[in-house]
Amino acid sequence: MKKINNFINGSITSYSKDYLPVYDPSKGEIISEVILSNKEDFDKTIESSEKAFLSWSEVTPLKRSRIISKYKEILEKNIELLAKLVSIEHGKTLDDAKGSVIRGLEVVEFACGIPHLLKGEFSQNVGASIDSWSIRQPLGLTAGITPFNFPAMVPMWMYPISIACGNTFILKPSEKDPSCGLKLAELFSEAGLPDGVFNVLNGDKEIVNALINSKKISSISFVGSTPVAKYIYEQSAKTGKRVQALGGAKNHLVVMPDANINQAVDGIMGAAFGSAGERCMAVSVAVAVGDIAEELVEKISSNAQTLKVAPWTDDESQMGPVISKEHKNKIIEYIDEGEKEGASLVLDGRNINIQGYENGYFVGPTIFDNVNKNMKIYKEEIFGPVLSVIRAKDYKEALDLVNNHQFGNGTSIYTSDGEVSRHFTTNTKIGMVGINVPIPVPMAFHSFGGWKQSLFGDHAMHGIEGVRFFTKLKTITSRWPKSIQAGPEFKMPTN
């Protein structure tokens, strides 16, 4: 059985003797084991990170950017390998996995510009012969706790910018698909990154709590469910950590009567069922406005029935399994609950059967119509290939649905009306908004983050927000005095 260990101080290392199983979601079989790190693993990681920070923080931003640029080149040569590691352990299609690796790579590319991104501000003569300027300095030891659904992309939202800013970084990947995180660290080492700057520490909640409670760690970055995001945010505050914790989502896609319905249907299909719905930016609610509902539901249902559900090894696969048996059962419970609550089950994905993969964790595309805002399937994040269609009589009712939901991660509107789209972008209480775009994930040079119960902390991820999160601002006020002093002043200085 393959053993997956930690990456500490530049090499594959393990101290614990305990392991957790890692499954192939397509077959429901154990394919490897990942280390369940203990206190010694944790202490060695902290020791390595502390030692590396002393020297790495003194490396000039330009020299850091050159190592990151080399890393980018190595990653580009290994996209196929990284994607396969993702698909094997997560189950998503290979094309989807490649896309996620590339989106992560774009953050590495952004981090190559760190000399420019760390430039401060300067003001001459803020007072008589007094100048003032600001600089950004690294935090110290930083850590990231990442989810199973994007084992390449989400870590790369965090560590490239942190490391570019002069910090050291400890990655705690999901124990469900840990191999990609290790390979990302090995490739960074190959690019010339000094030992200890980037460590990978595998494990479960014990390691998460150790990271949160350590007074030596300056910041925690997290992506996952809202209850865990809130927990990490609250507990990290006790040790004075800076936190960016991205939580759950219930992303609404509003379809107006004047929308290009075929484009809307295509957008909903990919956003609702791509990656088996296991995306924080997945569309899980379609809001049909006015008399467009009947045609919209009929076309989505018709198209969804032709969707190819298969393991990632099938080149024609459009949707793979969900991550685990437990998660599959949870999704099925939500579908059961939707029926009990009175929603119309248009397409049922509970009994899908794939020859040769009967023990895999597959759930077919599922569509509910006539959902209302009081139903559990509408209020809670399902994180699976389940689409709820809710009908709104007009635009105002649709906007209220978007704004009144507890989650505020992403939303989209399909319309041909520029005035409506402008009103929507201005008045939605949501972090990321799309116009005729189903999944409005910002590029690396912008920042990713939601509102309300979808984000805890003051900073979104990557982009300029990422640079601000991983640095401390220092402002200097300077005067070179004359030899003759006027004496002390006891009033507030003014100009």
Secondary structure per residue as TSV (DSSP state, phi and psi in degrees):
chain	resnum	aa	ss	phi	psi
A	1	M	-	360.0	128.6
A	2	K	E	-64.8	133.1
A	3	K	E	-104.9	127.5
A	4	I	E	-106.2	118.1
A	5	N	-	-109.5	-157.4
A	6	N	E	-100.5	165.5
A	7	F	E	-118.4	100.6
A	8	I	E	-125.2	126.9
A	9	N	T	56.8	38.2
A	10	G	T	89.4	7.3
A	11	S	E	-148.8	158.6
A	12	I	E	-70.9	121.6
A	13	T	E	-140.5	150.1
A	14	S	-	-151.9	142.4
A	15	Y	-	-117.3	-38.5
A	16	S	-	-67.6	154.0
A	17	K	-	-108.5	3.8
A	18	D	-	-100.0	142.6
A	19	Y	E	-136.5	155.0
A	20	L	E	-112.4	148.6
A	21	P	E	-74.7	146.0
A	22	V	E	-116.4	130.3
A	23	Y	E	-106.7	152.6
A	24	D	E	-88.7	109.3
A	25	P	T	-63.6	-23.0
A	26	S	T	-72.5	-30.1
A	27	K	T	-114.2	-15.6
A	28	G	T	71.7	26.5
A	29	E	E	-115.2	148.0
A	30	I	E	-72.2	128.4
A	31	I	E	-115.2	-16.6
A	32	S	E	-166.2	-179.5
A	33	E	E	-133.7	140.4
A	34	V	E	-113.5	141.1
A	35	I	E	-63.0	139.5
A	36	L	-	-99.5	90.3
A	37	S	-	-58.9	147.6
A	38	N	-	-113.5	-169.9
A	39	K	H	-62.7	-36.6
A	40	E	H	-65.7	-42.4
A	41	D	H	-57.8	-45.0
A	42	F	H	-64.3	-47.8
A	43	D	H	-62.6	-40.3
A	44	K	H	-65.0	-35.6
A	45	T	H	-66.4	-45.4
A	46	I	H	-62.2	-45.1
A	47	E	H	-58.7	-45.5
A	48	S	H	-63.1	-44.3
A	49	S	H	-65.0	-41.5
A	50	E	H	-63.1	-46.6
A	51	K	H	-63.6	-43.1
A	52	A	H	-66.6	-34.1
A	53	F	H	-61.6	-37.5
A	54	L	H	-56.7	-40.5
A	55	S	H	-91.0	-39.1
A	56	W	H	-64.3	-37.0
A	57	S	T	-66.8	-19.2
A	58	E	T	-91.1	-11.1
A	59	V	S	-69.4	136.1
A	60	T	-	-65.9	148.6
A	61	P	H	-54.0	-34.6
A	62	L	H	-65.8	-42.4
A	63	K	H	-68.5	-36.7
A	64	R	H	-61.3	-43.3
A	65	S	H	-64.3	-30.3
A	66	R	H	-70.2	-38.1
A	67	I	H	-66.5	-41.9
A	68	I	H	-65.6	-36.7
A	69	S	H	-64.1	-40.3
A	70	K	H	-64.3	-39.9
A	71	Y	H	-60.2	-41.9
A	72	K	H	-57.9	-44.1
A	73	E	H	-62.1	-41.2
A	74	I	H	-67.8	-40.9
A	75	L	H	-61.3	-41.6
A	76	E	H	-60.2	-34.2
A	77	K	H	-76.7	-14.6
A	78	N	T	-117.6	19.0
A	79	I	H	-58.1	-45.0
A	80	E	H	-62.5	-44.2
A	81	L	H	-62.7	-48.4
A	82	L	H	-61.7	-41.4
A	83	A	H	-62.3	-40.7
A	84	K	H	-64.9	-39.2
A	85	L	H	-60.6	-39.7
A	86	V	H	-65.1	-49.3
A	87	S	H	-64.0	-40.9
A	88	I	H	-59.7	-44.4
A	89	E	H	-94.5	-26.6
A	90	H	H	-93.6	-40.2
A	91	G	-	103.1	-10.0
A	92	K	-	-68.2	159.5
A	93	T	-	-62.9	155.9
A	94	L	H	-64.7	-39.1
A	95	D	H	-62.7	-41.1
A	96	D	H	-65.1	-42.0
A	97	A	H	-63.1	-42.7
A	98	K	H	-60.4	-44.0
A	99	G	H	-59.1	-40.3
A	100	S	H	-69.2	-36.5
A	101	V	H	-64.1	-42.4
A	102	I	H	-65.6	-39.8
A	103	R	H	-64.7	-33.6
A	104	G	H	-69.8	-40.4
A	105	L	H	-58.9	-32.3
A	106	E	H	-64.1	-29.8
A	107	V	H	-71.7	-38.0
A	108	V	H	-59.6	-43.3
A	109	E	H	-60.8	-42.7
A	110	F	H	-61.4	-41.5
A	111	A	H	-67.1	-19.1
A	112	C	T	-61.7	-22.8
A	113	G	T	-90.2	22.5
A	114	I	H	-60.9	-30.9
A	115	P	H	-58.7	-38.1
A	116	H	H	-74.6	-39.7
A	117	L	H	-69.0	-23.2
A	118	L	T	-91.0	0.6
A	119	K	-	-63.6	136.1
A	120	G	-	-94.4	-162.1
A	121	E	-	-114.8	152.6
A	122	F	E	-137.2	134.8
A	123	S	E	-129.8	124.8
A	124	Q	E	-92.2	142.1
A	125	N	E	57.4	52.4
A	126	V	E	-69.4	-22.1
A	127	G	E	-143.6	-176.6
A	128	A	T	-63.4	111.6
A	129	S	T	59.9	27.8
A	130	I	E	-118.4	130.3
A	131	D	E	-113.1	154.4
A	132	S	E	-139.7	139.5
A	133	W	E	-150.5	163.1
A	134	S	E	-120.8	149.2
A	135	I	E	-134.6	158.3
A	136	R	E	-116.1	128.5
A	137	Q	E	-122.2	153.3
A	138	P	E	-66.7	155.8
A	139	L	-	-76.8	-41.5
A	140	G	S	132.6	-123.4
A	141	L	E	-86.2	125.6
A	142	T	E	-123.4	156.6
A	143	A	E	-140.6	151.0
A	144	G	E	-131.5	135.3
A	145	I	E	-116.6	114.2
A	146	T	-	-116.6	156.0
A	147	P	-	-89.7	170.3
A	148	F	S	-73.2	-24.9
A	149	N	S	-75.2	-23.7
A	150	F	-	-137.1	75.6
A	151	P	T	-70.3	-10.5
A	152	A	T	-105.4	-52.9
A	153	M	H	-66.1	-48.6
A	154	V	H	-65.8	-44.8
A	155	P	H	-55.8	-37.6
A	156	M	H	-74.4	-9.4
A	157	W	H	-71.1	-22.2
A	158	M	H	-106.7	-66.9
A	159	Y	H	-67.4	-33.0
A	160	P	H	-61.4	-40.1
A	161	I	H	-73.3	-42.7
A	162	S	H	-57.4	-49.1
A	163	I	H	-67.4	-39.4
A	164	A	H	-60.5	-32.7
A	165	C	T	-78.7	-4.9
A	166	G	T	103.6	6.6
A	167	N	-	-88.8	167.8
A	168	T	E	-101.7	156.7
A	169	F	E	-135.8	134.3
A	170	I	E	-112.6	119.7
A	171	L	E	-100.1	126.3
A	172	K	E	-110.8	97.6
A	173	P	-	-77.0	169.8
A	174	S	-	-65.0	138.3
A	175	E	T	-72.0	-9.1
A	176	K	T	-79.9	-29.0
A	177	D	S	-147.6	75.0
A	178	P	-	-88.7	-11.8
A	179	S	H	-65.9	-37.3
A	180	C	H	-64.0	-40.8
A	181	G	H	-59.5	-41.6
A	182	L	H	-62.6	-44.6
A	183	K	H	-65.0	-38.1
A	184	L	H	-59.9	-39.6
A	185	A	H	-69.8	-42.4
A	186	E	H	-60.7	-41.2
A	187	L	H	-68.2	-34.3
A	188	F	H	-66.7	-39.6
A	189	S	H	-62.1	-40.3
A	190	E	H	-61.5	-30.5
A	191	A	T	-76.7	-7.5
A	192	G	T	108.6	8.3
A	193	L	-	-67.3	129.5
A	194	P	-	-61.4	149.1
A	195	D	T	-58.6	137.6
A	196	G	T	91.8	-13.1
A	197	V	S	-70.7	-37.2
A	198	F	E	-128.1	109.4
A	199	N	E	-113.9	147.3
A	200	V	E	-118.8	121.9
A	201	L	-	-121.5	109.7
A	202	N	-	-88.0	160.1
A	203	G	-	154.3	-162.4
A	204	D	S	-121.4	-148.3
A	205	K	H	-62.0	-28.7
A	206	E	H	-60.1	-42.6
A	207	I	H	-69.6	-38.5
A	208	V	H	-57.8	-47.7
A	209	N	H	-65.9	-34.9
A	210	A	H	-64.0	-40.9
A	211	L	H	-63.9	-44.1
A	212	I	H	-63.3	-41.7
A	213	N	H	-84.6	-14.3
A	214	S	-	-68.4	126.7
A	215	K	T	-78.4	-8.2
A	216	K	T	-87.1	-13.8
A	217	I	E	-94.3	129.5
A	218	S	E	-89.6	-26.4
A	219	S	E	-150.1	153.6
A	220	I	E	-126.6	129.9
A	221	S	E	-112.5	137.5
A	222	F	E	-145.9	144.5
A	223	V	E	-134.6	129.6
A	224	G	S	173.7	-149.6
A	225	S	-	-78.3	157.7
A	226	T	H	-61.8	-45.1
A	227	P	H	-57.7	-40.7
A	228	V	H	-72.6	-40.3
A	229	A	H	-58.7	-43.3
A	230	K	H	-65.7	-41.4
A	231	Y	H	-60.8	-47.5
A	232	I	H	-63.4	-40.9
A	233	Y	H	-62.0	-47.8
A	234	E	H	-68.9	-43.7
A	235	Q	H	-71.8	-35.6
A	236	S	H	-66.9	-29.1
A	237	A	H	-62.2	-26.7
A	238	K	T	-68.3	-23.7
A	239	T	T	-110.8	16.8
A	240	G	T	70.9	25.4
A	241	K	-	-79.5	150.9
A	242	R	E	-82.6	137.6
A	243	V	E	-133.6	136.1
A	244	Q	E	-125.8	110.0
A	245	A	E	-126.4	108.3
A	246	L	E	-91.1	127.3
A	247	G	-	-104.9	-149.4
A	248	G	-	-77.8	-178.4
A	249	A	-	-153.3	156.8
A	250	K	-	-144.9	77.1
A	251	N	E	-76.4	126.5
A	252	H	E	-96.6	136.2
A	253	L	E	-116.3	112.9
A	254	V	E	-89.8	127.7
A	255	V	E	-112.6	111.5
A	256	M	-	-82.0	158.3
A	257	P	T	-59.4	-25.0
A	258	D	T	-93.4	7.4
A	259	A	S	-70.5	154.6
A	260	N	-	-74.1	104.2
A	261	I	H	-66.5	-33.8
A	262	N	H	-66.5	-38.9
A	263	Q	H	-66.0	-40.2
A	264	A	H	-63.5	-42.9
A	265	V	H	-63.4	-45.1
A	266	D	H	-60.2	-42.2
A	267	G	H	-63.2	-44.0
A	268	I	H	-65.4	-42.5
A	269	M	H	-56.7	-52.8
A	270	G	H	-66.7	-38.7
A	271	A	H	-79.0	-27.5
A	272	A	H	-86.0	-37.0
A	273	F	H	-112.9	-12.0
A	274	G	G	-61.6	141.2
A	275	S	G	56.1	29.6
A	276	A	G	55.1	29.8
A	277	G	G	74.2	6.0
A	278	E	-	-90.6	60.8
A	279	R	-	-135.3	141.2
A	280	C	T	-71.4	-13.8
A	281	M	T	-106.3	13.1
A	282	A	-	-64.2	145.7
A	283	V	E	-85.3	113.8
A	284	S	E	-110.1	-7.8
A	285	V	E	-133.6	122.2
A	286	A	E	-103.3	123.3
A	287	V	E	-101.5	108.5
A	288	A	E	-91.9	117.7
A	289	V	E	-97.8	129.5
A	290	G	G	69.8	-139.9
A	291	D	G	-89.1	13.4
A	292	I	G	-83.9	-11.6
A	293	A	H	-58.3	-48.5
A	294	E	H	-60.3	-48.1
A	295	E	H	-66.0	-39.2
A	296	L	H	-62.3	-49.2
A	297	V	H	-63.7	-41.5
A	298	E	H	-63.4	-42.0
A	299	K	H	-72.6	-39.4
A	300	I	H	-63.3	-45.2
A	301	S	H	-62.6	-44.4
A	302	S	H	-61.6	-45.0
A	303	N	H	-68.7	-38.4
A	304	A	H	-65.2	-29.6
A	305	Q	T	-70.0	-17.1
A	306	T	T	-97.3	-1.1
A	307	L	-	-67.9	131.8
A	308	K	-	-86.3	110.0
A	309	V	B	-100.0	119.8
A	310	A	-	-164.0	166.0
A	311	P	-	-66.7	161.7
A	312	W	T	-63.7	-21.4
A	313	T	T	-71.9	-14.2
A	314	D	S	-85.6	115.9
A	315	D	T	-61.3	-20.9
A	316	E	T	-94.0	-0.3
A	317	S	-	-62.4	135.2
A	318	Q	S	-110.5	-17.3
A	319	M	B	-153.2	130.8
A	320	G	-	-99.5	-161.9
A	321	P	-	-78.8	171.7
A	322	V	-	-86.4	175.2
A	323	I	S	-72.5	-31.5
A	324	S	-	-153.7	164.9
A	325	K	H	-63.1	-40.2
A	326	E	H	-63.3	-40.9
A	327	H	H	-71.0	-37.8
A	328	K	H	-58.2	-46.2
A	329	N	H	-63.2	-36.6
A	330	K	H	-64.8	-42.2
A	331	I	H	-63.3	-43.2
A	332	I	H	-61.9	-37.3
A	333	E	H	-62.2	-38.7
A	334	Y	H	-64.6	-40.7
A	335	I	H	-64.6	-42.1
A	336	D	H	-58.1	-43.6
A	337	E	H	-65.9	-39.2
A	338	G	H	-60.0	-40.4
A	339	E	H	-62.7	-45.4
A	340	K	H	-62.9	-34.3
A	341	E	H	-77.3	-10.6
A	342	G	T	101.1	8.2
A	343	A	-	-70.9	152.0
A	344	S	E	-85.9	114.9
A	345	L	E	-83.3	100.5
A	346	V	E	-80.3	-39.1
A	347	L	E	-140.8	127.4
A	348	D	-	-110.6	118.5
A	349	G	-	-102.3	13.9
A	350	R	T	-74.1	-30.6
A	351	N	T	-108.8	28.1
A	352	I	-	-65.4	140.5
A	353	N	-	-135.6	122.0
A	354	I	-	-114.7	119.7
A	355	Q	T	-58.6	129.2
A	356	G	T	87.7	-10.4
A	357	Y	-	-131.1	38.3
A	358	E	T	-63.1	-26.1
A	359	N	T	-94.6	4.0
A	360	G	S	-73.4	165.9
A	361	Y	-	-97.0	56.4
A	362	F	-	-90.6	137.1
A	363	V	-	-130.2	127.1
A	364	G	-	-76.8	166.1
A	365	P	-	-58.5	134.1
A	366	T	E	-127.7	134.9
A	367	I	E	-130.2	128.3
A	368	F	E	-110.7	136.5
A	369	D	E	-112.7	165.6
A	370	N	S	56.7	40.0
A	371	V	-	-80.1	148.0
A	372	N	-	-124.6	167.1
A	373	K	T	-70.5	-9.1
A	374	N	T	-93.2	-6.1
A	375	M	S	-80.2	146.9
A	376	K	H	-61.2	-38.5
A	377	I	H	-67.2	-17.7
A	378	Y	H	-91.1	-38.4
A	379	K	H	-77.7	-31.0
A	380	E	S	-108.3	153.8
A	381	E	-	-78.8	121.7
A	382	I	-	-90.2	-37.4
A	383	F	-	60.2	50.8
A	384	G	S	-157.9	-179.2
A	385	P	S	-80.5	57.5
A	386	V	E	-122.2	117.9
A	387	L	E	-107.3	128.6
A	388	S	E	-104.7	127.9
A	389	V	E	-103.9	122.1
A	390	I	E	-117.8	137.4
A	391	R	E	-100.1	133.6
A	392	A	E	-121.7	139.4
A	393	K	S	-73.5	-28.0
A	394	D	S	-154.3	178.1
A	395	Y	H	-60.9	-41.7
A	396	K	H	-60.4	-43.3
A	397	E	H	-64.3	-38.5
A	398	A	H	-63.7	-44.4
A	399	L	H	-63.2	-39.4
A	400	D	H	-63.4	-38.4
A	401	L	H	-60.8	-45.2
A	402	V	H	-61.6	-47.3
A	403	N	H	-77.2	-25.8
A	404	N	H	-89.4	-5.4
A	405	H	S	-76.4	147.8
A	406	Q	S	-64.6	-28.6
A	407	F	E	-91.0	148.1
A	408	G	E	-138.9	46.6
A	409	N	S	-80.6	-68.7
A	410	G	E	-140.3	159.0
A	411	T	E	-156.4	160.3
A	412	S	E	-142.8	158.1
A	413	I	E	-135.4	136.6
A	414	Y	E	-107.8	118.9
A	415	T	-	-160.6	159.9
A	416	S	S	-105.7	5.9
A	417	D	-	-103.0	111.5
A	418	G	H	-64.6	-35.0
A	419	E	H	-65.8	-41.6
A	420	V	H	-64.9	-44.2
A	421	S	H	-63.9	-38.7
A	422	R	H	-66.6	-41.0
A	423	H	H	-63.2	-39.9
A	424	F	H	-64.2	-46.3
A	425	T	H	-65.6	-32.7
A	426	T	H	-78.2	-35.6
A	427	N	H	-108.3	-4.0
A	428	T	-	-75.7	138.2
A	429	K	-	-95.3	62.3
A	430	I	-	-137.4	147.6
A	431	G	S	-75.1	-33.6
A	432	M	E	-134.6	126.6
A	433	V	E	-127.2	136.5
A	434	G	E	-117.5	142.6
A	435	I	E	-114.7	112.3
A	436	N	S	55.3	27.4
A	437	V	-	-130.2	120.9
A	438	P	S	-75.8	-32.9
A	439	I	-	-126.4	90.3
A	440	P	-	-81.9	61.9
A	441	V	-	-79.5	122.3
A	442	P	-	-65.6	151.1
A	443	M	-	-69.3	168.2
A	444	A	T	-59.9	-28.8
A	445	F	T	-87.1	-0.4
A	446	H	S	-108.4	-171.0
A	447	S	-	-125.2	149.9
A	448	F	B	-108.1	124.8
A	449	G	-	176.5	148.8
A	450	G	-	-102.3	-170.1
A	451	W	E	-120.6	178.5
A	452	K	E	53.1	-128.3
A	453	Q	T	-82.0	11.7
A	454	S	T	-99.8	-7.9
A	455	L	E	-150.3	128.3
A	456	F	E	-118.2	123.4
A	457	G	S	117.7	169.1
A	458	D	S	-92.9	-8.1
A	459	H	-	-123.2	135.6
A	460	A	-	-78.8	-178.0
A	461	M	B	-105.0	153.5
A	462	H	S	48.2	-175.1
A	463	G	H	64.9	-162.8
A	464	I	H	-62.2	-33.6
A	465	E	H	-59.0	-38.2
A	466	G	H	-64.6	-42.4
A	467	V	H	-61.8	-42.9
A	468	R	H	-65.0	-38.5
A	469	F	H	-65.1	-41.1
A	470	F	T	-90.2	12.3
A	471	T	E	-135.8	155.5
A	472	K	E	-102.6	137.1
A	473	L	E	-87.7	130.8
A	474	K	E	-125.8	130.9
A	475	T	E	-115.2	129.6
A	476	I	E	-112.4	135.6
A	477	T	E	-119.7	125.8
A	478	S	E	-132.5	138.0
A	479	R	E	-142.6	137.9
A	480	W	-	-101.1	103.8
A	481	P	-	-72.1	155.7
A	482	K	-	-74.3	166.1
A	483	S	S	-68.1	-28.1
A	484	I	S	-98.6	122.4
A	485	Q	-	-96.4	146.7
A	486	A	-	-83.0	-10.1
A	487	G	-	101.3	169.5
A	488	P	-	-68.9	148.9
A	489	E	-	-116.5	139.8
A	490	F	-	-115.5	13.7
A	491	K	S	-110.5	161.1
A	492	M	-	-61.8	126.0
A	493	P	-	-65.1	135.9
A	494	T	-	-135.1	168.5
A	495	N	-	-102.7	360.0
